[in-house]
C-alpha cells in the first residue's frame, strides 16, 4: 500500500488510502470499465481485448488480442465502456479506437465461450475525450465526439436495430471547434444553469435546444485555456453557479474555472506540479458528500517527449475544502507507479460500500481498492 500527502494549502491528513492489485502487467489499453459480465453479482473488469473475471481476475478474450509495445506506440483501445446495448440482460462492451478510428461494440455471448461478435457504431471518432452516457435522461446511450473528416461535432445514438450503425445528429456544424484529429478537451454538463446539459470544448459550448434531435444547438464562445482532458461541470465554491474543472494533457496543470455573476470565467490553478493528467473524474471517495477530483499522470504519452514525462506515474486525488467562499485543495497521492490512461473507472469493486478505482495504461491494468475499516 502506498500513499503520500502533498498539501497545496494548509496540511490536512489523508482520508483515503488504497491497496493496488496488478491485474495484468502487460500494456493492453488506455481505457477500462467495470461491470458484471457473467451475471454472478460481482464486478468484472473490461479492457478492450479482454475481460477479467472477479474475484481472481481470470482473463478471457473478447476479441483477438493485439500486441502493443508501450515504448513504440499505442493500443487500439483508447476507451472502454460497458452496458447492455441489445436489451438481452447481459453487459456488452463499447470500444473507441485511437483518434480517427472507429467506435465498435462487442456483444456478450451470454456465458458461451469464444470471441464476442463485433458491431460497428461509427467512423472517424476524434477529440481525445469523447463522451459516452445517457445525455438526455431517456435511457438511450449517446456518444458525443468530433468527426475529423466532416469537422462536425456529432451525437450518435443507436437505432431500433442495435446491431446497425448508429444514427447521428450534428450539434456543431463544420468547421466546429474541437473536431481536429487530435483535439483535446470535451465535456457534458449544465454550464449555463438552464436545466439542460451543454456540450463543452475548450473554445466554448453548444447549448441543448428544447428538441435536441431536431433543432440547431447554439454555440457560445468562451476561453477554457490550454489543451485539456475531461471537462467537468461542478459548483466548486458553492455559490450556486456552475464552474468547470480541467487538467493538462501534455504539460503541467490542473485547474478550475470560476463562473462569475456576469457569466464570465476566471481560471484558478489547483496544482502545477504534476504533468500529463490525461484523465479526470469526480467521485466521492471518502463518502463525505463532496466529490474528490481524481486524476494522475499518463505514462509515456509522446514517447517521453512531454514535460515531466520521466517523473513518477502518480495516481492522485484532490480534496476540496470551502471556507466562507474561499476554496482550497489538498492532494493525496494514492500510487506512484500506476498513473492513468485516457480514463479512470470508478465503482465499489469489493462491495464494502466505498468507491474503488481501476486503471488501464501503458503500465498495465491495475485496481486500487480502498483500504482500512
Secondary structure as GFF3:
##gff-version 3
##sequence-region A 1 373
A	DSSP	beta_strand	4	7	.	.	.	ID=ss1
A	DSSP	beta_strand	18	24	.	.	.	ID=ss2
A	DSSP	beta_strand	33	35	.	.	.	ID=ss3
A	DSSP	beta_strand	44	47	.	.	.	ID=ss4
A	DSSP	beta_strand	50	53	.	.	.	ID=ss5
A	DSSP	beta_strand	58	61	.	.	.	ID=ss6
A	DSSP	beta_strand	79	83	.	.	.	ID=ss7
A	DSSP	beta_strand	92	96	.	.	.	ID=ss8
A	DSSP	beta_strand	101	107	.	.	.	ID=ss9
A	DSSP	beta_strand	117	133	.	.	.	ID=ss10
A	DSSP	beta_strand	142	147	.	.	.	ID=ss11
A	DSSP	beta_strand	152	157	.	.	.	ID=ss12
A	DSSP	beta_strand	167	172	.	.	.	ID=ss13
A	DSSP	beta_strand	186	189	.	.	.	ID=ss14
A	DSSP	beta_strand	198	201	.	.	.	ID=ss15
A	DSSP	beta_strand	204	207	.	.	.	ID=ss16
A	DSSP	beta_strand	218	221	.	.	.	ID=ss17
A	DSSP	beta_strand	232	234	.	.	.	ID=ss18
A	DSSP	beta_strand	243	247	.	.	.	ID=ss19
A	DSSP	beta_strand	252	259	.	.	.	ID=ss20
A	DSSP	beta_strand	265	275	.	.	.	ID=ss21
A	DSSP	beta_strand	280	283	.	.	.	ID=ss22
A	DSSP	beta_strand	292	296	.	.	.	ID=ss23
A	DSSP	beta_strand	315	323	.	.	.	ID=ss24
A	DSSP	beta_strand	326	335	.	.	.	ID=ss25
A	DSSP	beta_strand	345	347	.	.	.	ID=ss26
A	DSSP	beta_strand	356	361	.	.	.	ID=ss27
A	DSSP	beta_strand	364	370	.	.	.	ID=ss28
###
